[in-house]
Amino acid sequence: MLDIKTSVLITEEQIQKKIKEIALSLNKKFRNEQVIAIGTLKGAFAFYSDLIRSLSCRVLCDFCETSRYGKRKEPSEEVKLTMDTSLNISGKHILLVEDIVDQGYTLNFLQSHFKNHNPLSLTTVVLIAKPEKIREKKCQVDYIGFEVDASSFLVGYGLDYQEQFRHLPYIAEIQSLN
């Protein structure tokens, strides 16, 4: 078993406060509308769950899943859609909920994929973003919870390292792997 050292970067309280702020803005935006909230599995499940429970607008829930890792430890630039949404999103307001914009490949892929289905609107919410990666890939992100340094490897609150640490109620930075 690996000896992994982490340090808390974003506390549970900070996360919940930010979710309330984002939800308040989304509730104003979608006040009298129905929105299909699409959570990206597996990483966004905690953020997605807390966010949609904070929404007062009419929400339909759906999910998608992508992969850039496969069996590898290092991600590739190729994004594969391993599970598509089950709802018809054409002509609907879509709220794409993503855990992290790390390299920007996955978000660009998903935005392109969903735009091809002709939604009425596509709003993107990201818990964590590495701003320089958003600029490099020209990602459109409507709401960002937290911005972090590009060199950070984060775990917790849905984010994992080899499927570990997703259960943590906070976000931590990996300090060392032994």
C-alpha positions in Angstrom: 0.0 0.0 0.0 1.2 3.5 -0.8 2.1 6.0 1.9 0.4 9.1 0.7 0.8 12.4 2.5 -1.9 15.1 2.0 -2.7 18.5 3.3 -6.1 20.2 3.4 -6.4 22.9 0.7 -10.1 23.6 0.8 -12.2 22.8 3.9 -15.6 21.3 4.0 -17.0 24.6 5.2 -15.4 26.6 2.4 -16.9 24.1 -0.1 -20.4 24.3 1.3 -20.3 28.1 1.4 -19.2 28.3 -2.2 -22.0 25.9 -3.3 -24.6 28.1 -1.6 -23.2 31.1 -3.5 -23.2 29.3 -6.9 -26.7 27.9 -6.2 -28.0 31.4 -5.4 -26.8 32.6 -8.8 -28.2 29.6 -10.6 -31.6 29.9 -8.9 -31.8 33.5 -10.2 -30.8 32.5 -13.7 -33.2 29.5 -13.9 -35.9 30.9 -11.6 -38.9 29.9 -13.7 -37.2 27.3 -15.9 -36.6 23.6 -15.8 -32.9 22.6 -16.1 -31.3 19.3 -16.8 -28.3 19.0 -14.4 -25.7 16.6 -15.8 -23.1 15.4 -13.4 -19.8 14.0 -14.7 -19.0 10.7 -13.0 -17.2 9.8 -11.0 -15.4 12.9 -9.8 -18.3 15.4 -9.6 -20.7 13.2 -7.7 -20.2 14.9 -4.3 -20.3 18.4 -5.7 -23.2 17.6 -8.0 -25.2 16.1 -5.1 -24.7 19.0 -2.8 -25.3 21.6 -5.6 -28.6 20.2 -6.9 -30.0 19.9 -3.4 -29.3 23.7 -3.0 -31.2 24.5 -6.2 -34.8 25.8 -5.9 -35.5 25.7 -9.7 -37.0 22.7 -11.3 -34.2 20.1 -11.8 -34.0 16.9 -13.8 -31.0 14.8 -12.9 -28.8 13.0 -15.3 -25.2 11.8 -15.6 -22.4 11.2 -18.1 -19.0 9.6 -17.7 -15.8 10.1 -19.6 -12.4 8.6 -19.5 -8.9 9.9 -20.3 -7.0 7.5 -18.2 -8.3 4.0 -19.0 -5.8 1.6 -17.3 -3.0 4.2 -17.3 -1.9 6.4 -14.5 -1.2 9.4 -16.8 -4.1 10.9 -18.8 -4.1 11.1 -22.5 -5.5 13.9 -24.7 -8.1 11.6 -26.1 -11.4 11.7 -24.3 -13.9 8.9 -24.5 -17.5 9.1 -23.6 -18.1 5.9 -21.6 -21.7 6.8 -20.5 -24.0 9.3 -22.2 -27.0 11.0 -20.7 -30.3 9.2 -20.8 -32.5 12.3 -21.2 -33.2 14.1 -24.4 -31.4 17.4 -23.9 -32.5 19.0 -27.3 -34.2 22.4 -26.7 -33.6 22.2 -22.9 -31.5 24.3 -20.4 -28.4 22.2 -19.5 -26.4 22.6 -16.4 -23.1 20.7 -16.8 -21.5 20.0 -13.4 -17.8 19.1 -13.5 -15.4 18.5 -10.7 -12.2 20.0 -12.0 -10.8 21.6 -15.1 -7.3 20.2 -15.0 -6.1 20.1 -18.6 -9.3 21.2 -20.3 -9.7 18.3 -22.7 -12.7 16.7 -21.0 -14.6 19.9 -20.6 -14.0 20.9 -24.2 -15.1 17.5 -25.3 -18.3 17.5 -23.2 -19.3 21.0 -24.2 -18.9 20.1 -27.9 -20.8 16.9 -27.4 -23.7 18.6 -25.7 -23.8 21.5 -28.0 -24.3 19.0 -30.9 -27.6 18.0 -29.2 -28.9 21.6 -29.7 -29.8 22.5 -26.1 -31.6 25.8 -25.4 -28.6 26.8 -23.2 -25.5 25.2 -21.8 -24.2 26.5 -18.5 -21.0 25.0 -17.0 -20.3 24.8 -13.3 -16.8 23.7 -12.2 -15.8 23.1 -8.6 -12.1 23.6 -9.2 -10.3 25.2 -12.1 -6.7 25.7 -13.0 -7.1 29.1 -14.7 -4.1 28.9 -17.1 -5.5 25.6 -18.4 -8.9 27.2 -19.1 -7.2 30.0 -21.1 -5.0 27.5 -23.0 -7.9 25.3 -24.1 -10.3 28.3 -24.4 -12.9 26.5 -22.1 -16.1 28.3 -21.4 -16.8 28.1 -17.7 -19.7 30.1 -16.3 -19.2 29.4 -12.6 -16.0 28.4 -10.9 -15.9 27.4 -7.2 -12.1 27.6 -6.6 -9.0 28.4 -8.6 -5.8 26.4 -7.8 -2.3 26.2 -9.0 -1.7 24.1 -12.1 0.9 21.9 -10.4 -1.5 20.8 -7.6 -2.7 17.2 -7.5 -5.9 17.2 -5.6 -8.0 14.5 -3.9 -11.1 14.4 -1.8 -14.7 15.5 -2.3 -15.0 13.2 -5.3 -11.5 13.7 -6.6 -9.3 10.6 -6.4 -5.9 9.1 -6.7 -6.2 5.6 -8.1 -9.9 5.5 -6.8 -8.8 6.5 -3.2 -9.8 9.6 -1.3 -13.1 10.3 -3.0 -14.9 10.0 0.3 -13.1 12.9 2.0 -15.5 15.9 2.8 -12.7 18.4 2.0 -10.2 18.8 -0.8 -6.6 18.0 -0.1 -3.3 18.4 -2.0 -1.1 15.4 -2.3 2.3 16.3 -0.8 4.2 13.1 -1.4 3.8 9.6 -2.7 6.0 6.9 -1.1 
